[in-house]
């Protein structure tokens, strides 16, 4: 069960309405169907699978024409002549253009529509010969009814079959990793066949790769801004110390609630980093102001922590209370809202405790340096 917009978006992005799409490429449709059935059975043995299936792409009957090259040669014809005649009778051929009311209308010549519905009538098709005579198709070809595919799906000019599945009760990345290992060990694809893994898993991998670049760049920019604001590398590092403790709270909250590290949870960690840096910057700026007044270092951290207690708690409480509706959400969209709220609320607890308790102690020991070692801007 999913939302209509989410389902359509998944279909537009990957062509499949499912969490996981396994696309198997190859030239033979029958062998592709066998690989697809084997993949479905394999997925059904993995914990967390749901709705593992593939489209049944067979059962349509086709009329297959097998040409007798020796008989065609004895009649003074070529295989190409017979094929062109069959194409004209079945598909049609443009014989000319008729102009009617200033419109050019192509004139199509082809056989009757009931030819494709009757094998007996198709066998009696008359093929023209060079001397003006004609002969029946059955004298130079044999016809038989065979089963074939409903349709032939292609991607990048390669035939393919799709196996789709949803994941419930476990993380998508772990499920796909287990499925890939099982597929590699139990299903061997011959030369000319290949497999690709897509669906929501592909979107998750793309987002994770993007975050792996964005987060370090964001942290570097934050450090530069802190250095420009505080004028000290040590104090900029002290502010960034808030971030690991905030992340620890988010990870513990995810573990306690049974949620998984998803893209919404990753976005929650990014928001949490901003809140942790803001609280640390407020605290250390106050310490610097008190230090400039000539207070002893123990008075600086004590008075600074007391004066900033209310602003730091207000920041954490307002953010936490604002996310409670998302935390309690159970309807459509809760799979995105709840992980984000869980991460931020859990991280706020540890980040606030660090800011109020541990950061003053760290500042008293490492925050102030001598003028000769101070790096200023």
C-alpha positions as CSV (number, residue, x, y, z in Angstrom):
1,X,0.0,0.0,0.0
2,X,1.4,3.4,-1.0
3,X,0.3,6.9,-2.0
4,X,-0.8,7.4,-5.6
5,X,1.6,10.3,-6.1
6,X,4.5,8.4,-4.6
7,X,3.7,5.4,-6.8
8,X,3.5,7.4,-10.0
9,X,6.7,9.2,-9.1
10,X,8.5,5.9,-8.6
11,X,7.2,4.7,-12.0
12,X,8.4,7.8,-13.8
13,X,11.9,7.6,-12.1
14,X,12.6,3.9,-12.5
15,X,9.7,2.5,-14.6
16,X,8.5,0.3,-11.7
17,X,6.0,0.9,-8.9
18,X,8.0,-0.8,-6.2
19,X,10.8,-0.4,-3.6
20,X,13.1,-2.7,-5.6
21,X,13.2,-3.3,-9.3
22,X,15.5,-6.0,-10.7
23,X,16.0,-5.6,-14.5
24,X,17.4,-8.6,-16.3
25,X,18.7,-7.9,-19.9
26,X,19.3,-10.5,-22.6
27,X,18.3,-11.6,-26.2
28,X,16.1,-14.6,-25.5
29,X,12.6,-13.8,-24.1
30,X,12.1,-17.4,-22.9
31,X,15.3,-17.5,-21.0
32,X,14.6,-14.1,-19.5
33,X,11.3,-15.4,-18.2
34,X,13.1,-18.3,-16.6
35,X,15.5,-16.0,-14.9
36,X,12.7,-13.8,-13.7
37,X,10.8,-16.7,-12.2
38,X,13.9,-17.9,-10.5
39,X,14.6,-14.4,-9.1
40,X,11.0,-14.2,-7.7
41,X,11.5,-17.5,-5.9
42,X,14.8,-16.3,-4.6
43,X,13.4,-13.0,-3.2
44,X,10.6,-14.9,-1.5
45,X,13.2,-16.7,0.7
46,X,14.7,-13.4,2.0
47,X,13.1,-12.0,5.2
48,X,11.4,-8.7,4.7
49,X,10.2,-9.3,1.1
50,X,6.6,-8.4,0.1
51,X,4.8,-8.5,-3.2
52,X,7.7,-10.1,-5.1
53,X,6.5,-10.7,-8.6
54,X,7.1,-10.5,-12.3
55,X,4.8,-9.9,-15.2
56,X,3.6,-13.1,-17.0
57,X,4.6,-12.3,-20.5
58,X,3.5,-15.3,-22.4
59,X,0.3,-17.0,-23.7
60,X,-0.3,-15.1,-26.9
61,X,-0.6,-17.3,-30.1
62,X,1.3,-16.3,-33.2
63,X,1.1,-17.7,-36.7
64,X,4.7,-18.5,-37.7
65,X,5.7,-18.8,-41.4
66,X,8.6,-21.1,-42.2
67,X,9.8,-20.6,-45.7
68,X,11.0,-23.6,-47.8
69,X,14.0,-22.1,-49.6
70,X,14.3,-25.1,-52.0
71,X,10.7,-24.8,-53.1
72,X,11.0,-21.0,-53.5
73,X,14.1,-21.5,-55.7
74,X,12.3,-24.1,-57.9
75,X,9.5,-21.6,-58.6
76,X,12.0,-19.0,-59.8
77,X,11.5,-16.8,-56.8
78,X,13.7,-15.5,-54.0
79,X,13.1,-15.3,-50.3
80,X,13.0,-11.6,-50.5
81,X,10.3,-11.7,-53.1
82,X,8.1,-13.9,-50.8
83,X,8.8,-11.7,-47.8
84,X,7.9,-8.5,-49.6
85,X,4.7,-10.1,-50.9
86,X,3.7,-11.2,-47.4
87,X,4.5,-7.8,-46.0
88,X,2.3,-6.2,-48.6
89,X,-0.6,-8.5,-47.9
90,X,-0.3,-8.4,-44.1
91,X,1.0,-4.9,-43.3
92,X,0.3,-3.1,-46.6
93,X,2.3,-1.1,-49.0
94,X,2.0,2.5,-50.1
95,X,1.0,2.4,-53.8
96,X,0.6,6.1,-54.4
97,X,-0.9,9.3,-53.2
98,X,-4.5,10.6,-53.8
99,X,-5.1,14.3,-53.7
100,X,-8.5,15.1,-52.4
101,X,-9.6,18.6,-51.3
102,X,-6.0,19.9,-51.4
103,X,-5.0,17.0,-49.1
104,X,-2.5,14.4,-50.0
105,X,-3.8,11.0,-48.8
106,X,-1.5,7.9,-49.1
107,X,-3.1,5.0,-50.9
108,X,-2.4,1.7,-49.0
109,X,-2.8,-1.7,-50.6
110,X,-3.0,-4.8,-48.4
111,X,-4.9,-8.0,-47.9
112,X,-8.3,-8.4,-46.2
113,X,-8.4,-8.2,-42.4
114,X,-9.7,-11.8,-42.0
115,X,-6.4,-13.1,-43.4
116,X,-4.7,-12.7,-40.0
117,X,-7.6,-14.5,-38.2
118,X,-7.7,-17.7,-40.2
119,X,-4.7,-20.1,-40.7
120,X,-6.5,-21.8,-43.6
121,X,-7.1,-18.5,-45.5
122,X,-3.5,-17.4,-44.8
123,X,-2.2,-20.7,-46.3
124,X,-4.1,-20.0,-49.5
125,X,-2.6,-16.6,-50.0
126,X,-1.6,-16.1,-53.7
127,X,1.9,-14.9,-54.3
128,X,2.6,-13.2,-57.7
129,X,5.3,-14.7,-60.0
130,X,7.3,-13.1,-62.7
131,X,5.3,-14.6,-65.5
132,X,2.0,-13.2,-64.2
133,X,0.9,-16.4,-62.6
134,X,0.4,-16.9,-58.9
135,X,0.9,-19.7,-56.4
136,X,-0.4,-20.6,-53.0
137,X,1.7,-19.7,-50.0
138,X,1.4,-23.3,-48.7
139,X,3.4,-24.6,-51.7
140,X,6.5,-22.7,-50.6
141,X,6.0,-22.3,-46.8
142,X,4.6,-24.1,-43.8
143,X,2.5,-22.4,-41.2
144,X,2.1,-23.3,-37.5
145,X,0.7,-21.7,-34.4
146,X,3.2,-21.0,-31.7
147,X,3.0,-19.3,-28.3
148,X,4.9,-16.1,-27.9
149,X,5.3,-13.1,-25.6
150,X,2.5,-10.5,-24.9
151,X,5.0,-7.7,-25.5
152,X,8.8,-7.2,-25.7
153,X,10.1,-4.6,-23.2
154,X,13.3,-2.8,-24.1
155,X,15.6,-0.4,-22.4
156,X,18.5,1.2,-24.3
157,X,17.7,-1.1,-27.2
158,X,18.1,-4.3,-25.0
159,X,15.3,-6.7,-24.3
160,X,14.6,-7.0,-20.6
161,X,12.2,-8.4,-18.0
162,X,11.5,-6.8,-14.6
163,X,11.1,-8.3,-11.2
164,X,9.7,-6.0,-8.6
165,X,9.3,-6.3,-4.8
166,X,8.5,-4.2,-1.8
167,X,10.3,-4.3,1.5
168,X,8.6,-4.3,4.9
169,X,10.0,-4.6,8.4
170,X,13.7,-4.0,7.6
171,X,15.9,-1.5,5.8
172,X,15.9,-1.4,2.1
173,X,19.7,-1.3,1.7
174,X,20.2,-4.4,3.8
175,X,17.5,-6.3,2.0
176,X,19.1,-5.4,-1.4
177,X,22.6,-6.4,-0.2
178,X,21.3,-9.8,0.9
179,X,19.3,-10.2,-2.3
180,X,22.4,-9.3,-4.4
181,X,24.5,-11.8,-2.6
182,X,21.9,-14.6,-3.0
183,X,21.4,-13.8,-6.7
184,X,25.2,-13.9,-7.4
185,X,25.5,-17.3,-5.6
186,X,22.5,-19.1,-7.0
187,X,21.7,-17.6,-10.4
188,X,24.4,-17.6,-13.1
189,X,23.7,-15.4,-16.1
190,X,25.3,-16.6,-19.4
191,X,27.2,-14.4,-21.8
192,X,25.1,-11.6,-23.2
193,X,22.9,-11.3,-20.1
194,X,23.2,-8.8,-17.3
195,X,21.2,-7.5,-14.3
196,X,20.7,-4.1,-12.8
197,X,19.1,-3.1,-9.5
198,X,16.9,-0.1,-9.4
199,X,13.6,1.3,-8.0
200,X,13.5,3.2,-4.8
201,X,16.8,1.5,-3.9
202,X,18.4,3.3,-6.9
203,X,17.0,6.6,-5.7
204,X,18.3,5.9,-2.2
205,X,21.8,5.1,-3.5
206,X,21.8,8.3,-5.6
207,X,20.7,10.4,-2.6
208,X,23.3,8.8,-0.3
209,X,26.1,9.5,-2.8
210,X,24.9,13.1,-3.1
211,X,24.8,13.5,0.7
212,X,28.3,12.0,0.9
213,X,29.5,15.1,-1.0
214,X,27.1,17.7,0.4
215,X,27.7,17.0,4.1
216,X,31.5,17.3,4.1
217,X,31.3,20.5,2.0
218,X,28.7,21.9,4.4
219,X,30.9,21.1,7.4
220,X,33.8,22.8,5.8
221,X,31.8,25.9,5.1
222,X,30.5,25.9,8.7
223,X,34.0,25.7,10.0
224,X,35.1,28.6,7.8
225,X,32.2,30.8,9.0
226,X,32.9,29.9,12.7
227,X,36.6,30.8,12.2
228,X,35.6,34.1,10.6
229,X,33.2,34.8,13.5
230,X,35.3,33.7,16.5
231,X,38.7,34.4,15.1
232,X,40.1,31.2,16.7
233,X,40.6,27.7,15.3
234,X,40.4,26.2,18.7
235,X,37.0,27.8,19.5
236,X,35.7,26.8,16.0
237,X,36.7,23.2,16.7
238,X,34.9,23.4,20.1
239,X,31.7,24.4,18.4
240,X,32.0,21.6,16.0
241,X,32.5,19.2,18.9
242,X,28.7,19.5,19.5
243,X,28.0,17.7,16.2
244,X,29.2,14.2,17.1
245,X,27.3,14.2,20.4
246,X,24.2,15.4,18.6
247,X,24.6,12.6,16.0
248,X,25.0,10.1,18.9
249,X,21.6,11.1,20.2
250,X,20.0,10.7,16.8
251,X,21.5,7.2,16.3
252,X,20.3,6.1,19.7
253,X,16.9,7.4,19.0
254,X,16.7,5.5,15.7
255,X,17.8,2.3,17.5
256,X,15.3,2.7,20.3
257,X,12.4,3.2,18.0
258,X,13.4,0.5,15.5
259,X,13.7,2.9,12.5
260,X,16.4,2.7,9.9
261,X,18.9,5.2,8.5
262,X,16.9,6.5,5.5
263,X,17.1,9.7,3.4
264,X,14.6,11.5,5.7
265,X,16.7,10.5,8.7
266,X,19.8,11.8,6.9
267,X,18.0,15.1,6.4
268,X,17.2,15.2,10.1
269,X,20.9,14.7,10.9
270,X,21.7,17.7,8.7
271,X,19.1,19.9,10.5
272,X,20.5,18.6,13.8
273,X,24.0,19.7,13.0
274,X,22.7,23.2,12.4
275,X,21.0,23.4,15.7
276,X,24.0,22.0,17.6
277,X,26.4,24.5,15.9
278,X,24.0,27.4,16.7
279,X,23.8,26.5,20.4
280,X,27.6,26.1,20.7
281,X,28.2,29.4,18.9
282,X,25.8,31.2,21.3
283,X,27.6,29.7,24.4
284,X,31.2,30.4,23.2
285,X,30.3,34.0,22.1
286,X,29.0,34.6,25.7
287,X,32.2,33.1,27.2
288,X,34.3,35.4,25.0
289,X,32.3,38.5,26.1
290,X,32.8,37.7,29.7
291,X,36.5,36.9,29.3
292,X,37.0,40.4,27.7
293,X,35.6,41.9,30.9
294,X,38.5,40.4,32.8
295,X,36.7,37.6,34.7
296,X,38.6,34.5,35.9
297,X,38.1,31.5,33.7
298,X,36.0,29.6,36.2
299,X,33.7,32.6,36.6
300,X,33.5,32.9,32.8
301,X,32.2,29.4,32.3
302,X,30.0,29.5,35.3
303,X,28.3,32.8,34.6
304,X,28.2,32.1,30.9
305,X,26.5,28.7,31.3
306,X,23.9,30.2,33.7
307,X,23.1,33.1,31.4
308,X,22.8,30.9,28.3
309,X,20.8,28.2,30.0
310,X,17.4,29.6,29.1
311,X,18.2,30.5,25.4
312,X,19.7,27.0,24.8
313,X,16.8,25.2,26.5
314,X,14.3,27.4,24.6
315,X,15.9,26.5,21.3
316,X,15.8,22.8,22.0
317,X,12.3,22.8,23.5
318,X,10.7,24.8,20.7
319,X,12.2,22.6,18.0
320,X,11.3,19.4,19.9
321,X,7.7,20.5,20.6
322,X,7.3,21.5,17.0
323,X,8.3,18.1,15.8
324,X,6.0,16.1,18.1
325,X,3.1,16.0,15.5
326,X,5.5,14.5,13.0
327,X,6.7,12.0,15.6
328,X,3.2,10.8,16.3
329,X,2.2,10.7,12.6
330,X,0.7,7.4,11.4
331,X,-1.0,8.3,8.1
332,X,0.3,8.7,4.5
333,X,3.7,10.4,4.5
334,X,4.6,9.2,8.1
335,X,7.4,7.1,6.6
336,X,9.1,10.4,5.8
337,X,8.0,12.5,8.8
338,X,8.7,10.1,11.6
339,X,12.4,9.3,10.9
340,X,13.2,13.0,10.6
341,X,11.4,13.9,13.9
342,X,13.0,11.0,15.8
343,X,16.5,12.0,14.7
344,X,16.1,15.6,15.6
345,X,14.4,15.1,18.9
346,X,16.9,12.4,20.0
347,X,19.8,14.5,18.9
348,X,18.6,17.6,20.7
349,X,18.7,15.8,24.0
350,X,22.4,14.9,23.8
351,X,23.3,18.1,22.1
352,X,21.7,20.3,24.7
353,X,23.3,18.3,27.6
354,X,26.7,18.7,25.9
355,X,26.2,22.4,25.4
356,X,25.2,23.1,29.0
357,X,27.5,20.6,30.8
358,X,30.5,19.5,28.7
359,X,31.1,22.5,26.5
360,X,31.9,24.9,29.5
361,X,34.4,22.4,30.8
362,X,36.1,22.0,27.4
363,X,36.2,25.8,27.0
364,X,37.8,26.3,30.4
365,X,40.6,23.9,29.4
366,X,41.0,24.5,25.6
367,X,39.0,27.6,24.7
368,X,41.4,30.4,25.7
369,X,45.0,30.5,24.4
370,X,47.8,33.0,24.8
371,X,48.0,35.9,22.5
372,X,51.1,34.4,20.7
373,X,49.2,31.3,19.8
374,X,45.9,33.0,19.0
375,X,44.9,33.0,15.3
376,X,42.9,36.1,14.5
377,X,41.2,37.5,11.4
